[in-house]
Each structure stands twice: as C-alpha cells, then as structure tokens.
C-alpha cells in the first residue's frame, strides 16, 4: 500500500484547481485531478487564516491528513487531491471531520466501497 504523497508546489495546486473537478459540502471543498498513469495519489491541504489561529489551522490539517491515511486503501489511485477547509471545521472534532471528508469524497466519486 503506497502512502499518499503531498502536494507542495504552487504550480501543482494551480494544476489541480485549473484542470480538476470540485465537489463540496458545508465543511470541505475537494478538488480532484485524475492521472491514471501515476501509481500513487497526492494530497494538498489549504486552510485559510480566516478560520482561526495557527493552533486551530494546524489541528484541522492534522485531521485531514489522518482521515486520508485511514481512507487511502479506498481512494482511487493516481489522483491529486486538494482539500480546502471551510469555517465550520474550526469547531469540529476528529470524528466529525472524518465523516465530513468521507462524505465529500463519496460525492466526488473517488471513494470506493470498503474492501473487506
């Protein structure tokens, strides 16, 4: 199982924003750019300063990364994901964040059924 790598460069984020498809719910927006030739997925996280102080923003980023770690075996392989957190995430705990991320990924069509 390949770990999800991170999007770090601005041009990678811009590529996903300009060429990917977006799906949203009240808490998160997810942009997905499918690249079937790649053997791994990449994740980028964006949390605006409007959401809270640095402690709050970093907590939200940890929640998103941890949720992706738990869902990585169910995600489509070879996609670039950019997750943007919205204001309601500032008051959410991990369980609520996980459920919301799972919901928005299902809506985007990139979360497969659980492999058991």
C-alpha positions in Angstrom: 0.0 0.0 0.0 1.6 3.2 -1.2 1.3 6.2 1.1 -0.3 9.4 -0.1 2.3 11.9 -1.0 1.9 15.7 -0.5 1.4 18.5 -3.0 3.8 21.2 -2.0 4.5 23.4 -5.0 2.1 26.2 -6.1 2.1 25.0 -9.7 0.9 21.6 -8.5 -2.0 23.3 -6.7 -2.8 25.5 -9.7 -2.9 22.5 -12.0 -5.4 20.8 -9.8 -7.5 24.0 -9.4 -7.5 24.7 -13.2 -7.9 21.2 -14.6 -9.6 19.2 -11.8 -13.2 18.8 -10.7 -14.5 20.2 -7.5 -17.1 18.9 -5.1 -18.2 20.4 -1.8 -20.2 20.1 1.3 -20.6 22.6 4.2 -17.2 21.9 5.8 -14.8 21.0 2.9 -14.2 21.6 -0.8 -12.3 18.8 -2.6 -10.6 19.3 -6.0 -9.7 16.1 -7.8 -7.4 15.8 -10.8 -7.2 12.2 -12.1 -4.0 11.0 -13.6 -4.3 7.2 -14.3 -0.7 6.8 -15.4 0.6 7.7 -11.9 0.9 4.8 -9.4 0.3 6.9 -6.3 -2.0 9.7 -5.1 -1.0 13.1 -3.8 -2.8 15.4 -1.2 -2.7 19.1 -0.8 -4.3 20.9 2.1 -5.4 24.5 2.3 -6.8 26.1 5.5 -7.3 29.9 5.3 -6.3 32.3 8.1 -10.0 33.3 8.3 -10.7 30.0 10.0 -8.8 30.6 13.2 -5.4 31.0 14.8 -2.4 28.8 13.9 -3.2 26.1 16.5 -6.7 25.7 15.0 -5.5 25.6 11.4 -2.8 23.1 12.2 -5.3 20.9 14.1 -7.6 20.9 11.0 -4.7 20.0 8.8 -3.8 17.1 11.0 -7.4 15.9 11.0 -7.5 16.0 7.2 -4.1 14.1 6.8 -5.2 11.5 9.3 -8.5 10.9 7.6 -6.7 10.4 4.3 -4.4 8.0 6.0 -7.4 5.9 7.1 -9.1 6.1 3.7 -6.1 5.6 1.5 -6.9 2.0 0.6 -10.4 3.0 -0.5 -9.3 6.0 -2.7 -8.8 5.9 -6.4 -5.1 5.5 -7.3 -3.3 8.2 -9.3 -5.3 11.3 -8.3 -4.2 14.6 -7.0 -6.5 15.9 -4.2 -6.7 19.4 -2.8 -8.8 19.8 0.3 -9.9 23.3 1.3 -11.4 23.7 4.8 -14.3 26.0 5.4 -15.2 27.9 8.5 -17.4 25.2 10.2 -14.3 23.0 10.5 -12.9 25.2 13.3 -15.4 23.7 15.8 -15.3 20.1 14.7 -13.6 17.2 16.4 -11.8 14.4 14.5 -14.8 12.1 14.2 -17.0 14.8 12.7 -14.2 15.9 10.3 -13.6 12.3 9.2 -17.3 11.7 8.5 -17.5 15.0 6.5 -14.3 14.2 4.5 -15.7 10.7 3.8 -19.0 12.3 2.6 -17.4 14.8 0.3 -15.1 12.1 -1.2 -18.1 9.9 -1.9 -19.8 12.8 -3.6 -16.7 13.3 -5.7 -16.8 9.7 -6.8 -13.3 8.8 -5.7 -14.1 6.8 -2.6 -14.6 3.1 -3.4 -16.5 0.6 -1.3 -14.7 -0.8 1.7 -12.5 -3.7 0.7 -13.0 -6.5 3.2 
